[in-house]
Amino acid sequence: MVSILMPARNAAKTVVGAINSVLAADHVNEVIVINDGSSDNTEMLVREINDPRIRVIQGPQAGISAALNAGLEEVTERYVARCDADDYFTFDRFSWQLPFLDAHPDYTAISGGFKTVDEKGDSIAEMAMDTSGDVTELLQNGKTVTHLGTWLIRADALRKIGGARTWFTSAEDLDLQFRLAHLGKVWHEPQFAYLYTLHQASITHSMPDTQRTFFDLQAREFSLQRKETGSDDLERGQAPSVPKKDKSVNSANHHISRLLEGQAWRTFARRQRFSALKLSVRAINHNPTNVRLWKGLLLLCVKPFPSPQASA
């Protein structure tokens, strides 16, 4: 009942692990790998996996949005999920996502929590809301809850909104989430559905930081415009100019250190000082010149625990 879209470009180091995690999940009937101009042996490695559910198509080599749309044209199942070629599924995610959508035809999609991991597979941070509930209004207001890889989506809904918009060279996943929420309701469960790998070769950490931030902000702004007027500047042909590329890059190590820092303080709020200190030290190892991280480590050593009422 589920089709998986996996865009892949020069993903030879990770694509086999990603596909195996998807195949291990129940109810997966097809895995559509969009080989988007790989110059390494990505395609050969995928074709060597002996599973009839895998199909490889050639992508248009026109960006991540175009690659996703090429895969969407091939989908034959009722539900769609996305897995990037360097990330992983949890094996049981569809055991709770499918029954929800089957029982709630008024919902367009259901999302879950995710964990960030480094290239070695070591956990960095857990990203999940504490409670389940309808998150439609949050998304319409341009506020994300989770990673698109955690979503299970009705294929017809993706087709109805026209798939991903090729104007977005990044943040196309945010734009998809927001547009789906304007089409129909979205439910969120805090159960983990996805492992997101942080590394320097990903789009997030290889494209100029100014452009990445620009597309992220525009996806949110467009969602607010749709809520207020029913359409956005991109639909009206009035999209703002994309800033020129520069040399600013959001380092993966810096990103990891920020996530570990946040996880350390959330752990401390649960009155687990030793675990919080270990997370803080890991953050420093990824970004040792950051003075704030060293100050945070000192605070975690001496700061009294919050009261039970405050931590709750």
N, C-alpha and C positions, 0 to 999 in steps of 0.2 A: 504493500500500500504506500510505500515511501520511496521517492526518488531523491538521490543525493547529487547535488551539483558540486563539482570540485575543479575550480580553475587551477591550472598548474603551468608554471613557466620556470624552467631550470630548477626543478624541485627534486632532483635525483637523490639528494641526501635524506629527504623526509617523506616523499610521496608514498613509499611502500608502507611505512608505519601508519600514515594517515588513512590509507585505504583499508588496511587490516583492521583498524579500530572501527571503521564504518561497517565493514562486512560482519564484524562480531555483534553488531547491534541487531536486535530482533526487528522483523517487519521491513527490512530493507530489500526492495525488489530490483532496484537498478542503481548503479553508480555511474554517473556520466562525468568522465574526466575530460575537461576542455584543455587540450594541449595547445597553449597559446604562444607558439613560436619558440619552443625550447631549443637551445643549441647543445644541451647535454643529452644524456640517455634517459631522460624522464619517461618518454613514451615507451621505450623498450622495456624498462622496468615494470611499467604498468601492464603491458601486454603479457609479460611473463607470469603475472599472477593468475593462477588457474581458477577462475570463477566466472561463470557465464553471465553474472549480473553486471559485470564491468563492460562499459562501452567507452571507447576513446573517440573523440571528435576533434577536428582541427579548429582552433579558435581564429578569429579574424585579425588578431594582433593589433587591436585598436584600443587597448586598455581593459581594465578589470570589468567595467560595466558591460562592454560589448561581449566579453568572454562569457559572463554570466547569462546574458540574453541568448547567446548561441546555444548554451546548454539548456535553457528554459524551453527553447523550441523543440528539443528532443524528448522532453519529459512525457511519460505515458501514465504515471500514477497520479492519484488524487492529491497527495501531499508531497511537499518539497522541503528539504533541509539543505543547508550549505555547510560544507566543510572545506576549509582552506587546506592546501597540500602540505602544510607544516603543522597542522593542528590535529586534535583527536576528539572522538566522541566517547562518552560514557556508554557502556554496553546496554544499560537498562533504560535509557531515556525515553524510548518510544513506548515502553510499557505503561507510562503514565501520561504521555503527551497524546498518543492516539486515542485512548478512551475519552479523554476530555473533549477533543474536537468532534469525535463521533457523537458524543452526547450533547454537544452545544453547537448546533449548526449556525447560531447567530454570531459565533466567534470566528474571526478570520485567521487567527494564529494563537499559539501558546509559546511562551518563552520560559527559560530556566536560568539557573545560575551557572557561573563558569569559574574555573581556576586558571590563573596564569602560572606558567612553568617556564624554566629556562631551557636552553638547548640540551642539557643533560637530563631533563625531565623532572628536576627538583622543583617542588612547589614554591611559589613566590607569595601569592595572595589569593584569597577566596573572595569572589565578587558575586554577592547574591543578596537581594533584599531579605529581610528577616521574615516577612509574611507573604502569603499568597494573596492575589487579588487582581481586580481589573485595573490595568495600567493605561487604558486608552487615552484618558485625558492628559496624563503625564506626557505621553508621547506626542499628542497633539500640541502640547505646549513646548515642544522641542527639548524634552528632557529624556535622556536615555536611561534605561534600566539595566541593560545587559548587552552581551555581544550577539550579533545576528546569527552566529553559528549555533546558538542555543535554541533558535526558533524552529518550530514546525509550522508550516504555512500551507494553506489551501492553494493548490496550483492555479486554480481558476482566478483567485484573488491576485496572484502575481501577474497573470496574463492581463487581467482587467486594468491594472495600473500601468501596463506597458513595460514591466520589468524594470531594470536599473536604467538610470538616465546617464547617457554617455558624456554629458558635460562634466560629471564628477570623475576626476582622475583618482581621487581618494574620497573617503566618507560616503561612498555610494551605499554602504551598508546602513549608515545612519539615515540617509535619505529614504531608503527602502522601508525602514522601520516606521518612520514618521508618516510616509504616504499610505502604508498599509493601515495605520491607525486611523487615518482619515476616511478610509474605505469601510472599515468594520472594526469590531471590538477585538481587543487583545488581552489575554489573560497571562499572568505570570505566576510561576511556582518557584520557590527558592531551591528546589532540588537541582543538583549539579548535572549539567548536560554536555559540557564542553570543556576541553583543555586548550587554552590559547598560549602558543609558544612565542616568547619574546626573543628576538634576535635581530642583529643589525641588517640582515639582508631583506627583512620584510618591507612592505611598502611604507608602513608607518615610520620606519627608521631609516629608509633610504632616500625618501623624497625630501625636498627642502622644507624646513619647518614652517616657513611663512605660507607656503601653499597648503600644507597639511592643515594648519590652523584655519586658513581661509575657507577651505571646503567644509571643515567641521562646523564653523560658525554659520556658513551659508545654509547648510542643511537644516540647522535649527531655526534660522531666520525664515526660510521658506515655509517651514511647518507653521510658524506663527502667522505668516501671511495667509496661508490656506485657511487657518482657523478663522481669521478676521474677514477675509474677502471671498473665500472659496477657490482661489487660485494663487499662484506665486509668480514672482518675476521671471523665473525660468520658463514657465508655461506661457507667459505673456511676451516672450522674446526680449525681455529687458534685463537679462542676467548681468551682474556686475563684471567688470574686467578682472581676469585672473592675474594676481601679482606675478611679476617676473621671478624666475628662479634665482635663488642666491645660494650661498654655501652653508647656510644654517641647517643643521640636521639634528633631530631629536635622538640623541644617543640612546641605544638600547640599554646600556648600563645605567644611565641616568634615570630612564624610565623604570627599570627594575628597582633601583634604589628608592625611588619615591613610593612604589607599591609596597616594598618591604617595610619602609618607614611607617606607612599607614597601617599595615598589618600588625606591626609591633605595638602601636598605640591601642589598636582595637583589642589585642591580646592582653595588654596591660589593664585595660578597662574591665576585663574579665578576671582580674586579680591573679594573673599568671606571670609574675615578674621574670622568672628565669627564661621562660619561652620568649617573652618580649625582648629580653636582652640578647638572646641568640639571633632573633630577627633583625635587631638593630645592628649587630655586628656584621651580619650578612649584607645589610644595606651599605655599611661603610666600606666593605670589601669591594663593592661594585662602584663606589664613588668616593674614594678616600680623601679627596681634597675638599669635600663639602663640609664646611664648618658647622652648618646647622645639624648635620647628622651626628657629629661628635657631641654637640651640646645636648642633643636628644638622648644619646646614650647615657650621659651623665645624669640627666633628669630621671631617666628610667631607673637608675640606681638608687636615687634618694627620694623620689617623689612618693608621698603616701598614696595608698590605693584609694580610689573614689569610693564613696559610700555605696552600699548595695542599691539604694534608691537611685543614685545618679547613674550607676552603670547599667541599671535596668532601663 
